[in-house]
Amino acid sequence: MQPDHDVVIVGAGFGGMGAAIEFTRLGIDDIAILEREDDLGGTWHVNHYPGLAVDIASVTYSYSFEPNPHWSRLFAPGAELKRYAEHVADKYDLKRRMEFSTAVERAEWDDAQQIWRVSTADGGVRTCRYLVTATGFLSQPYTPDFPGIDSFAGQIIHTTAWDDGHDFTGQRAAIIGTGATAVQLIPEIAKQAAELTVFQRTPIWVVPKVDFAIPPAVRRLFARVPVTQRAARLVNTSLLEALMVFGVLHFKQVKPGNRAAALMARAHLRSQVRDPRTRRALTPSYDFGCKRPTFSNSYFRTFNKPNVTLQTNSIVRVEPDGIVTADGTKVLVDTLVLATGFNLWDVNFPAFQVVGRDGRDLGKWWRENRFQAYEGITVPRFPNLLSLNSPYSYSGLSYFTTIEAQMKHMRRLFGELERRGSTTFEVSDSANDAFLAKVTDNLQSSVFYNGNCGSARSYYFNQHGEAALLRPSSTLSTLREMDRFPLDDYAYR
């Protein structure tokens, strides 16, 4: 059977676009990119709340093969990331392959025909030879089910569905959550609201943000002499790599490095927050790195403002005019903001139903067994599936490290397919088991298993208690491994 497309990619964010670019380089041009949103860019299209910016320096948070010399700041605002995504799509002729407002609900492997059948919410079914899931790690928003939340008479805004026209001026606002999104958003709301109550369940480690406007002369230099921007990228990547490798992955061997990072964060907090009780409440009780830290120079200072209150008591219920906490306090609220993050392990892996060979349901198999994927990209019993957002796939601190490593894996794998004259690949159980054993063993030195992470409530940990998101190797090692994995780890047909 001739399929409708050679490749269907689900997701038009940077991961999906990177995969499409790699397939084009491989000479595979019949590609359909299906996107549930109404435009490209993934998280940089969905999110547009005030204060949105990258939390990794822009010179690193971009494709190495497509540098952007025009970033306005070292940590570019979100709108510039959206424009960068548009630029990439235009330059690599990806838009003609994209179909927006097309939500994939199910994909099933047809072993007799050696194709994938992809079902969409509009009732359509299309077939393809190769299926790529590029739905992102943070694509399924989490909305807490507090008792009475449906009775709230004011406006509720989730950060992933921001109301651009909303004005907090004179309002009593509340925000639930103190993760990376909230760290960016809280200072902006505090500028307008008459009262802002921040409901914190778990404090976050925050370190100083060395951010500044990039002078026009430097931008012109980046454009005219690209090697200068590559040098800036190398410096920033090296700093991030040191933080990840020595502070997180090799915690057991280099505890002083982790302690130094925590000390820097504590000093930053002490220098910015005047009230000792507030400082204590904002200080994490878990080790640095148990959950993703973030950068900010304005978050802590916001708690010095007379209109901002930090509330650490748990929420008991929501009433039409406010929120009641465990100690009986009622906070009156006009607008409630949910910065409650994403649901990774219950619904995001995968983001839709994927059924492989012998009827294996990927989500069910992961949840009933262990979350696993060979080299963070392929899974046994799922022929011709490339799952970009998979367990043990996230490498380094910049998502682009992961994307480009997976592009290397695809290049090597599809090169072997062509050499053999084959059209179907499937990773073997033994290769997958060996990889899972290796990453599990390597993670034993990490802060996740040697540090104090009990109070972190980190999305790094799944329901099995495993930190199954990060690949426990350096960026250089990951790129090297993607170029050198044994080709016989796959069966070809």
PyMOL commands that set and color helices and strands:
alter all, ss='L'
color gray80, all
select helices_A, chain A and resi 14-25+43-46+78-91+95-97+149-151+159-161+180-190+216-224+226-249+255-272+276-282+299-302+357-359+362-368+399-420+429-445+447-450+475-484+487-489
alter helices_A, ss='H'
color red, helices_A
select strands_A, chain A and resi 5-10+31-34+98-99+104-110+115-120+125-133+155-158+172-176+195-199+206-207+294-295+308-311+315-319+322-325+330-332+335-338+353-355+385-387+425-427+490-492
alter strands_A, ss='S'
color yellow, strands_A
deselect
rebuild
show_as cartoon
